[in-house]
Amino acid sequence: MKTLCNPKDVGEILSRSQALTPQTPRRWGRMSAHQMLCHLNDAFGLYMGAIRTAPLGFPYPSKLLKWGCLWVPVRWPKEFRTVPEVDQERTGTRPVEFQKDAAEFKILLNRFAGLADDFVWPIHPLLGQMSRTEWMRLAYLHTDHHLRQFGV
């Protein structure tokens, strides 16, 4: 299973992200390619504890939800609403300069992938407490989901 623990998978994500342009059309959703890059940058900020959000309520135990999101081999649903802090139409970072945001994506991805087990991992607003392995899997899946959204 792909994960940002694996340098080859990090390289794949970086390579795919280089195919993005401000004009890359979306296959679903409302975000532009530039908004998506800012969304991913904010998501990495959330993953590393720089962006904080309140826990979300969910009717199922977070362990069951976490297992399903991370390890069941099905693609994530489209049009899933995210938390306001990483939503560019709400309070997330607004796109300004595509090349700058693309460069920041590469920096954040590499910084995140290099975090060690002893990093103080934040609590995910929906999935709860997670290990490094779980965070690396989530980050891969989330980034892959949005790159597929733009056909890269």
C-alpha positions in Angstrom: 0.0 0.0 0.0 1.3 3.4 -0.9 2.4 5.8 1.8 4.6 8.8 2.3 6.8 6.6 4.5 8.2 5.2 1.1 10.5 7.6 -0.7 9.4 6.1 -4.1 5.8 7.1 -3.3 6.9 10.6 -2.3 8.7 10.9 -5.6 5.6 9.7 -7.5 3.5 12.4 -5.8 6.1 15.1 -6.6 6.3 14.0 -10.2 2.6 14.0 -10.6 2.3 17.5 -9.0 4.7 18.9 -11.5 2.1 18.3 -14.3 -0.3 20.8 -12.7 -0.8 24.2 -14.2 -3.3 26.9 -13.2 -5.3 25.9 -16.3 -5.5 22.1 -15.5 -9.2 21.3 -15.6 -10.9 19.5 -12.8 -12.7 16.2 -13.3 -15.1 16.8 -10.3 -15.7 19.2 -7.5 -15.5 23.0 -7.4 -11.8 23.8 -6.7 -9.4 25.1 -9.3 -6.0 23.5 -9.6 -4.5 26.4 -7.7 -7.1 26.2 -4.9 -6.3 22.5 -4.7 -2.6 23.1 -4.2 -3.5 25.6 -1.4 -5.8 23.0 0.1 -3.1 20.4 0.1 -0.6 22.9 1.7 -3.2 23.7 4.4 -3.8 20.0 4.9 -0.1 19.4 5.5 -0.2 22.3 8.0 -3.1 20.5 9.7 -1.2 17.2 9.7 1.9 18.8 11.3 -0.1 20.7 13.9 0.4 24.2 12.5 -3.3 24.5 11.7 -5.7 23.5 14.4 -9.4 22.6 14.0 -12.1 21.5 16.4 -12.9 17.7 16.5 -15.8 16.7 14.3 -18.6 14.6 15.5 -19.2 11.3 13.7 -21.8 8.7 14.5 -19.3 5.8 14.2 -16.2 5.1 16.4 -13.2 6.9 15.0 -11.2 3.6 15.0 -13.6 2.0 12.6 -13.8 5.1 10.4 -10.0 5.4 10.5 -9.5 1.8 9.5 -12.0 2.2 6.6 -10.4 5.4 5.3 -6.8 4.2 5.5 -6.8 0.5 4.7 -9.9 -0.5 2.8 -8.8 -0.5 -0.9 -11.6 1.7 -2.3 -11.3 5.2 -3.6 -12.5 8.0 -1.4 -15.9 9.6 -2.3 -16.0 12.7 -4.3 -17.5 16.0 -3.1 -16.7 15.3 0.6 -16.9 18.6 2.5 -13.7 19.4 4.5 -13.1 21.5 7.6 -13.2 25.3 7.2 -9.5 25.7 8.0 -8.4 23.9 4.9 -11.3 24.9 2.6 -10.2 27.7 0.2 -13.8 29.0 -0.1 -14.1 29.4 3.7 -11.1 30.2 5.9 -8.3 28.3 4.1 -5.4 29.9 2.4 -6.5 31.9 -0.7 -4.5 31.2 -3.9 -2.3 34.1 -5.0 0.8 33.0 -6.9 0.7 29.5 -8.4 4.4 28.9 -8.7 5.0 30.0 -5.1 2.2 27.7 -3.8 3.5 24.8 -6.0 7.0 25.3 -4.5 5.6 25.4 -1.0 3.7 22.1 -1.7 7.0 20.4 -2.5 8.6 21.8 0.7 5.7 20.8 2.9 5.4 17.3 1.4 9.1 16.6 1.9 9.1 18.1 5.4 6.1 16.0 6.4 7.5 12.8 4.9 10.7 13.3 6.9 9.0 13.5 10.3 10.0 10.8 12.7 8.0 8.5 15.0 8.7 10.7 18.0 7.1 13.8 16.4 4.2 14.9 18.5 1.4 14.0 16.1 -1.8 16.1 16.4 -5.2 14.6 16.8 -7.1 14.4 13.5 -10.4 16.2 13.7 -12.3 13.1 12.3 -10.1 10.1 12.8 -8.7 10.8 16.2 -5.2 9.9 17.4 -3.0 8.4 14.7 0.5 6.9 14.5 3.2 8.1 12.0 2.3 5.2 9.7 -1.4 6.2 9.7 -0.6 9.9 9.1 1.7 9.0 6.2 -0.9 6.7 4.7 -3.6 9.4 5.1 -1.4 12.1 3.5 -0.7 9.9 0.5 -4.3 9.0 0.0 -5.5 12.6 0.4 -2.9 14.0 -2.0 -3.5 11.2 -4.5 -7.3 11.8 -4.4 -6.8 15.5 -5.3 -4.2 14.9 -8.0 -6.6 12.4 -9.6 -9.3 15.1 -9.3 -7.1 17.0 -11.9 -6.0 14.0 -13.9 -2.4 14.0 -12.9 
